[in-house]
Amino acid sequence: MQLQVVDESESNTHPNLMLTKEGVAKIKASLGKVPLFDKVLADAITEIDAEIAIGIDVPIPKDMAGGYTHQRHKKNWFVMQKAGVLYQVTGDKKYAVYIRDMLLEYANMYPTLPIHPTDRSYATGKIFWQCLNDANWLVYVSQAYDCIYDFCTAEERAKLEKNLFRPYADFLSTGNPRFFNRIHNHSTWGNAAVGMIGLVMDDQELVDRALYGLDINKNKKNERDNDGGLIRPEEQKKAGFLAQLDGSFSPDGYFTEGPYYLRYAIFPFLQFSKSLANNKPELGIFEYRDKILEKAVYSLLYQTDANGLFYPINDSQKGMSWKAREVITAVDLAYYHYGNDPMLLSVAQKQGTVALDEAGFAVAKGLADGLAKPMKQKSIAYTDGPDGTEGGIGILRTSTASDNELCVVMKYSAQGMGHGHFDKLSYSLYDETGEIMQDYGAARWVNIDQKGGGRYLKENKTWAKQSIAHNTIVIDETSHYNGDIRIGEKHHPELYYFHGKGDVQVVSAKSENAYTDSNLHRTMVLVKDKNFRHPVLIDVFKATSENKHQYDLPVWFQGQLLLTNFDYEKEATNLTTLGDAHGYQHLWKEAVGKAKGDNAHINWFSNGKFYSMTSVASAEDELIFARLGANDREYNLRHDPAFIIRKKDSKDATFVSVIEPHGAYSWTTELAEDPFTSIEKVNILYDDANYTTIQFSNKAGKEWMLFLAHQNASAEAIHEVDIDGVVYEWIGPYQLK
């Protein structure tokens, strides 16, 4: 495309992406009156003034993530974006000069810049080691350019667009179709980057490319429906930004790659949408697909523990929370565009900051006006897949009182594309202190140069993705779908039943394809009862097969083991691994024991509280204590403990456990309160393909019976079982008596 030098009077109205002239005027008129926004603005001035004093640094790229050139170019994109806002809000030309001069440095470098020397990605970038980071850069820098567009001369704009922005957009799109033209968070960044710079330059070809993908708009005229929205030809549904909105989310806003990656992808989704809303309101982008972006923001916030940390589903680095900059932007834009929900303001309060734009200003103003209301977490089931037909996740929560929170997250979702794990029907458990039973997350050190340049480590495939790394059944030491993503992408579990209200909450799901000859069915029941100080979790996991197998059920408890009710032999001098593949090669077999009676009990301590798990077990079961860390020459893995119940040479296996948080320990007084479980015994009274009945009791003599129906989840269905001549009848898929 031949770029022409145009007169300044012919340019679009700028800024027109995250800021507008009207929005800037409103911000200016309220400076000094909105404390949080004033603080964010002052902090930005201090930061950017310091960067201006240091001077411009645009090094020749050479490093992986975490290395100097990577970090410098990454910092440049943040600095330029903030400087652009400062120019608009303060009017101080030094910020515009700084951006212009840095962009001209990039424009001088880019035409002769080769592919990044690392060449370690399926889509290697130029400024960064992967196109993904190049797209990050352009999403931010397009905003900076937007803010100084009218400050630059026509000649400067022509040089920037000819030497930098247009070839940059072409490189990300036509130059890397595998990166740009698929349904994935990487492509979302690429689509947003190309589209946003296209809007700044008023380049409709780039905007169409971003919206619809590559090579599908040639000679096609987009028709509009009665409401002005775009009607896309059928072949346009597989690529581009609108296809990302169609294919990445279930109808209720669940992102198939998991909350960690939704946290990352929500930024380009919302930034480009905001830019489209300002420039092409006829698209109705914030209304698209029944307000899918609003649902996505709320699903993101609901997939957090009591401390605001995201559940580490699939490839996730632990510790990521709703204080992430992307979530700050998400909360602000959701508040601004979707009805000023006062609950979002309470999240912003916890975040302690706002974005430096119109949406952030609106949130800061709402906080200043005292409009915030508490964000109440709730039990909820999310579907997976574009049509909501590919399983999902179920979240059960009890009271959010400071010392009485219990939350179970059960995963029965689709594979989750390349970031998915082989963890069908797995779960993780949380209370107000954090994890009780963990999901490992990913084997990765993001932006740590010493650890593979921030890339996923080889142990992510050999360990973190494997089934044994999760709290789920593993058959014959082989991961679900044989550890093959191509098989996993073809199948998914199915939700059997979900009930998320009251003192007894239930999530139940089935998987018929994780193994070729075996079916799995797990039911988790969260119980709040006056006889227990804290809620308890009942876990019933059935495996049925055509053949005999070895069944392992690991429990990745967090903390220090204190007590068992069985003897075990601990290997002190010659540790061996549990196996040689599918993650077992990373597990040291530390000890093996046998149950003395009908129950196996473990008791542990973590985060100031005591926890116990009482499981049905027989003398034939092996009770294994394992520890992660074998075959880990570079210390890439955490050395976490696990307890594994192993059933050998069985066609069918039913695992039943009751998990109870109890008591506390004060490091100050050195006194323990209720350090022992109140659970006395857990029994299976009845178990076949149709029904399971369990009984458990506490030490005070109180007994409970849980009835489960496995073949009919209708709330009206009547069921009965005969146990030792006594007929028990109930209605619905479960009953706790």
Order of alpha helices (4+ residues) and beta strands (2+ residues): alpha-alpha-alpha-alpha-alpha-alpha-alpha-alpha-alpha-alpha-beta-beta-alpha-alpha-alpha-alpha-alpha-alpha-beta-beta-beta-beta-beta-beta-alpha-beta-beta-beta-beta-beta-beta-beta-beta-beta-beta-beta-beta-beta-beta-beta-beta-beta-beta-beta-beta-beta
